[in-house]
Amino acid sequence: MTALTTAPFLAGAGRVEHRPRSYPGPGPGQLLVRPRANALCGSDAGLWRGGSPVVAGHEAAGTVVAAGRDTTTPVGTRGVIYLMAYCGRCRSCRAGATNLCLDKAGDMGFNRDGGLGPLEVVEERMFFPIGDDLPFPLATMLLDVMGTSGAALNRALSVRPGIESLLITGAGPVGLGVLAVARLRLGADVPIHISDVSEWRLAFAESLGGIPVHARSVSSRVAGVPEVDAAVDASGRAGARRSALDRLSRRGVLVCVGHGEQLHLDVSPDLISTGRAVLGSEYFPYADLPAALELLRRNTGYLGRIVTHTFDVSETGLAFETFLSGESGKVVVTQDGE
């Protein structure tokens, strides 16, 4: 069975074109999912500007509409779609590090049709059921906002248990996610400083419980922050990374989660004599989703505030413009009235 329909393509230079698209029926071990909500991400900005040969969107929530042979997920099941088509067999996957799969087949929205389209074909192991209690736009928080952010926090805690102070550089959706997850997991008394160049985002971060730090420019270093146990860079900017490292106390840890620019180290003072660590954190393991779901269910009001705008898929262009304005939290594109 092949479904013939139209799908929105990012054509580059801020243009959206609706083109014919055929979707094959699900093969063995696969599901056909109808996306109902897809959150926009900073990594989509390059596709918005440069175009993409596939349908974009990698933070999707939707409903199973058909199931292939050798699957157990019933049609009608609601869930979210993991970004990576991980193999499930390699050394990384066997260790639970599906985010670092050594033989992944693709990434949804980057080289496979993603969640801005009317359908997605995914391996069953990439689909995570959410039950019937969460609205689809809220369910997208399980992915980059909570999943990627939670994994970065886990990386920091693996080196520095008992974090008593935290600095986040970059108050975009991932930085806001780190703030929210850290506030819930570390407690109300832990100071969480968060820097950005956008006054709107800093005010929004403050409303979520962060201590705003005003960066003069995207390349400037953060000033006026006391030493912290841990820092998470969600900006991808060299100046922010260097500044975060400089603010670490002895035994402190910097986790880089934002792709982008470089970080230059002077190994002896930066690492050896201070006992600091610098780690990377890529997406999150699929196995983190159950705990994230429980945290979301317990804190829907607080975490739901991160979704500041929703747009129908017919308004995808406006959704991107809003998201890239620097005056939004998470922007979600919905379908079928969600």
Sequence and secondary structure as in RCSB ss.txt:
>XXXX:A:sequence
MTALTTAPFLAGAGRVEHRPRSYPGPGPGQLLVRPRANALCGSDAGLWRGGSPVVAGHEAAGTVVAAGRDTTTPV
GTRGVIYLMAYCGRCRSCRAGATNLCLDKAGDMGFNRDGGLGPLEVVEERMFFPIGDDLPFPLATMLLDVMGTSG
AALNRALSVRPGIESLLITGAGPVGLGVLAVARLRLGADVPIHISDVSEWRLAFAESLGGIPVHARSVSSRVAGV
PEVDAAVDASGRAGARRSALDRLSRRGVLVCVGHGEQLHLDVSPDLISTGRAVLGSEYFPYADLPAALELLRRNT
GYLGRIVTHTFDVSETGLAFETFLSGESGKVVVTQDGE
>XXXX:A:secstr
 EEEEEEEEEEETTEEEEEEEEEE   TTEEEEEEEEEE  GGGHHHHHH  SS   SSEEEEEEEE TT    T
T EEEE SB   SSSHHHHTT GGG SS   BBTTTB  TTSS EEEEGGGEEE  SSS HHHHGGGTIIIIIHH
HHHHHHHHHSSS   EEEE  SHHHHHHHHHHHHHH TTS EEEEES HHHHHHHHHTT EEEE SSTTS   S 
  EEEEEE S  HHHHHHHHHTEEEEEEEEE S SS     HIIIIITTT EEEE  S  GGGHHHHHHHHHHTH
HHHHTTEEEEEEGGGHHHHHHHHTTT  SEEEEESTT 
